[in-house]
Amino acid sequence: MSREKPISILIIDDHPLFRKGLADLIGMDQSLRLIAEASSGEEGLSKALTLRPELILLDLNMKGMDGLETLKALKQTNLESYVVMLTVSNNESDVTDALRLGADGYLLKDMEPESVLEHIQIAASGRLTITDSLTELLARALRDDGRPKTPNEAGLTNREEEILNLISTGMSNKQIARELDITEGTIKVHVKHLLKKLNLRTRLEAAVWCTKNSPTA
């Protein structure tokens, strides 16, 4: 992604050593800029509203206001920040709960540093990102007898299927609108309809479903 200003990042994590390591890692990439750190959900929410970062890296297990509560609070504001969970938990319910609350990605802390940076770049560009090992876990969680197995079975229109395939590449609504030369508002309507038809709640679930079920994915 070509841009002049580095991507502004806020870290919300209650482990000082991990924050230090992540700050050092971000500092190695000139296209990224750490603008603040927070040691709790409450502090993180306050700093996010004040500084309005483009990307928020959020821990899951924190004392007091935990990561899911913080995520929910962030998504209820008018912030346009992308929020990516960065945690040790690969528990299926934690992953699905975070994604259903609107997380834009889910990464594990045991990833290699280079991989963390790569995924941060993906998230900062507005694309969905998830640790590779969790994709299969999420796909298993989505296997439900009441859920359609193909776009045709779901009754998706050609346009909805086209948008679904672009979602599966990680594109944001804004990027899809630009690609298809239609308004972002129209894309949002299509996404809402296709999620309902697929019996899914989030774009990331749709991306995983598409990867596993669509013959054109």
C-alpha positions as CSV (number, residue, x, y, z in Angstrom):
1,M,0.0,0.0,0.0
2,S,1.5,3.3,-1.1
3,R,1.0,6.2,1.4
4,E,3.1,9.0,2.8
5,K,2.1,8.9,6.5
6,P,2.8,5.8,8.6
7,I,-0.1,3.9,10.0
8,S,-1.0,5.0,13.5
9,I,-1.2,2.2,16.1
10,L,-2.5,1.9,19.7
11,I,-1.6,-1.2,21.8
12,I,-3.9,-2.2,24.6
13,D,-2.3,-5.0,26.7
14,D,-1.8,-5.4,30.4
15,H,1.6,-7.1,30.1
16,P,4.5,-4.4,30.0
17,L,7.1,-6.8,28.6
18,F,4.9,-7.8,25.7
19,R,4.0,-4.2,25.0
20,K,7.7,-3.3,24.9
21,G,8.5,-6.2,22.5
22,L,5.6,-5.3,20.3
23,A,6.6,-1.6,20.3
24,D,10.1,-2.5,19.3
25,L,8.8,-4.7,16.5
26,I,6.5,-1.9,15.2
27,G,9.5,0.5,15.4
28,M,11.3,-1.7,12.9
29,D,8.8,-0.9,10.1
30,Q,8.9,2.7,8.9
31,S,5.3,2.4,7.5
32,L,4.0,1.9,11.0
33,R,3.9,4.3,14.0
34,L,3.1,3.4,17.5
35,I,1.2,6.5,18.9
36,A,0.3,5.1,22.4
37,E,0.1,2.2,24.7
38,A,-2.6,1.3,27.3
39,S,-2.4,-1.2,30.2
40,S,-6.1,-1.7,30.6
41,G,-9.4,-1.7,28.6
42,E,-10.6,1.5,30.2
43,E,-7.4,3.4,29.5
44,G,-7.3,2.0,26.0
45,L,-10.8,3.1,25.2
46,S,-10.0,6.6,26.5
47,K,-6.8,6.9,24.4
48,A,-8.6,5.5,21.3
49,L,-11.3,8.1,21.5
50,T,-8.7,10.9,22.0
51,L,-6.0,9.8,19.5
52,R,-8.2,8.0,16.9
53,P,-5.6,5.5,15.7
54,E,-6.0,3.7,12.4
55,L,-5.2,0.3,14.0
56,I,-5.7,-1.0,17.5
57,L,-4.0,-4.2,18.7
58,L,-6.0,-5.5,21.6
59,D,-5.3,-8.3,24.2
60,L,-8.1,-10.6,25.2
61,N,-7.4,-11.5,28.8
62,M,-7.0,-8.4,30.9
63,K,-7.9,-7.6,34.4
64,G,-11.0,-5.4,34.9
65,M,-12.4,-4.5,31.5
66,D,-11.3,-7.5,29.4
67,G,-10.6,-7.6,25.7
68,L,-14.1,-8.6,24.6
69,E,-15.7,-5.9,26.7
70,T,-13.2,-3.4,25.3
71,L,-13.8,-4.5,21.7
72,K,-17.6,-4.1,22.2
73,A,-17.1,-0.6,23.7
74,L,-14.8,0.4,20.8
75,K,-17.2,-0.8,18.2
76,Q,-20.1,1.1,19.7
77,T,-18.2,4.4,19.2
78,N,-17.8,6.4,16.0
79,L,-14.2,5.3,15.7
80,E,-13.1,4.0,12.3
81,S,-10.1,2.2,13.7
82,Y,-9.5,-1.4,12.7
83,V,-9.4,-3.6,15.8
84,V,-7.3,-6.7,15.8
85,M,-7.1,-9.1,18.7
86,L,-3.5,-10.2,19.6
87,T,-3.7,-12.8,22.3
88,V,-2.5,-16.2,23.6
89,S,-6.0,-17.8,23.4
90,N,-6.8,-20.1,20.6
91,N,-10.0,-21.1,22.3
92,E,-12.8,-21.6,19.7
93,S,-15.4,-19.6,21.7
94,D,-12.9,-16.7,22.2
95,V,-12.2,-16.5,18.5
96,T,-15.8,-16.7,17.4
97,D,-17.0,-14.3,20.2
98,A,-14.3,-11.7,19.2
99,L,-15.2,-11.9,15.5
100,R,-18.9,-11.7,16.1
101,L,-18.3,-8.6,18.2
102,G,-16.7,-7.0,15.1
103,A,-13.0,-7.7,15.5
104,D,-11.2,-7.1,12.2
105,G,-8.7,-9.8,12.8
106,Y,-7.4,-12.4,15.4
107,L,-3.7,-13.1,15.8
108,L,-1.9,-15.3,18.3
109,K,1.1,-14.0,20.4
110,D,3.2,-17.1,19.6
111,M,3.5,-16.1,15.9
112,E,7.0,-15.4,14.6
113,P,7.8,-11.6,14.7
114,E,8.0,-11.3,11.0
115,S,4.5,-13.0,10.7
116,V,3.1,-10.6,13.2
117,L,4.4,-7.6,11.2
118,E,3.0,-9.1,8.0
119,H,-0.5,-9.5,9.5
120,I,-0.4,-6.0,11.0
121,Q,0.3,-4.7,7.5
122,I,-2.7,-6.6,6.2
123,A,-5.0,-5.3,8.9
124,A,-3.7,-1.8,8.5
125,S,-4.6,-1.9,4.8
126,G,-8.2,-2.6,5.8
127,R,-8.2,-6.3,5.0
128,L,-9.4,-9.0,7.4
129,T,-6.6,-11.0,9.0
130,I,-6.4,-14.2,11.1
131,T,-3.6,-16.5,12.2
132,D,-3.4,-19.3,9.7
133,S,-3.8,-22.0,12.3
134,L,-7.2,-20.5,13.4
135,T,-8.8,-20.6,9.9
136,E,-9.5,-24.3,10.2
137,L,-10.8,-23.9,13.7
138,L,-13.2,-21.2,12.6
139,A,-14.2,-23.3,9.6
140,R,-15.1,-26.1,12.0
141,A,-17.1,-23.7,14.2
142,L,-19.1,-22.7,11.1
143,R,-20.0,-26.2,10.1
144,D,-23.7,-26.2,10.9
145,D,-26.4,-28.3,9.4
146,G,-28.6,-25.3,9.2
147,R,-26.1,-23.3,7.1
148,P,-26.0,-23.5,3.2
149,K,-23.1,-25.4,1.7
150,T,-22.8,-23.4,-1.6
151,P,-23.6,-19.9,-2.8
152,N,-26.3,-21.4,-5.0
153,E,-27.9,-23.2,-2.1
154,A,-27.9,-19.9,-0.2
155,G,-29.7,-18.2,-3.0
156,L,-27.0,-15.6,-3.5
157,T,-27.4,-13.3,-6.5
158,N,-24.5,-13.0,-8.9
159,R,-23.6,-9.6,-7.4
160,E,-23.7,-11.0,-3.9
161,E,-21.5,-13.9,-4.9
162,E,-19.1,-11.5,-6.6
163,I,-18.9,-9.4,-3.4
164,L,-18.5,-12.6,-1.2
165,N,-15.5,-13.6,-3.3
166,L,-13.9,-10.2,-2.9
167,I,-14.6,-10.4,0.9
168,S,-12.7,-13.7,0.9
169,T,-9.6,-11.9,-0.5
170,G,-9.7,-9.6,2.6
171,M,-11.1,-6.5,0.9
172,S,-12.9,-3.9,2.9
173,N,-16.3,-2.4,1.8
174,K,-14.5,0.7,0.5
175,Q,-12.0,-1.4,-1.5
176,I,-14.8,-3.5,-3.0
177,A,-16.8,-0.4,-3.9
178,R,-13.8,0.9,-5.7
179,E,-13.2,-2.4,-7.5
180,L,-16.9,-2.7,-8.7
181,D,-17.4,1.0,-9.2
182,I,-20.5,1.2,-7.0
183,T,-21.1,3.1,-3.8
184,E,-19.9,1.8,-0.4
185,G,-23.5,2.1,0.9
186,T,-24.7,-0.3,-1.8
187,I,-21.9,-2.7,-0.9
188,K,-23.0,-2.6,2.8
189,V,-26.6,-3.5,1.8
190,H,-25.3,-6.5,-0.3
191,V,-23.1,-7.6,2.5
192,K,-26.0,-7.5,5.0
193,H,-28.1,-9.6,2.7
194,L,-25.5,-12.2,1.9
195,L,-24.6,-12.6,5.6
196,K,-28.3,-13.2,6.4
197,K,-28.6,-15.7,3.5
198,L,-25.5,-17.6,4.7
199,N,-26.7,-17.5,8.4
200,L,-23.4,-15.7,9.4
201,R,-22.8,-12.7,11.5
202,T,-19.5,-11.2,10.3
203,R,-17.4,-10.6,7.2
204,L,-14.6,-12.7,8.5
205,E,-16.9,-15.7,9.0
206,A,-18.1,-15.1,5.4
207,A,-14.5,-15.1,4.2
208,V,-13.8,-18.4,5.9
209,W,-17.1,-19.9,4.6
210,C,-16.3,-18.8,1.1
211,T,-12.8,-20.3,1.2
212,K,-14.2,-23.6,2.3
213,N,-17.4,-23.8,0.3
214,S,-17.3,-21.6,-2.8
215,P,-16.0,-23.4,-6.0
216,T,-14.8,-20.0,-7.3
217,A,-13.0,-19.0,-4.2
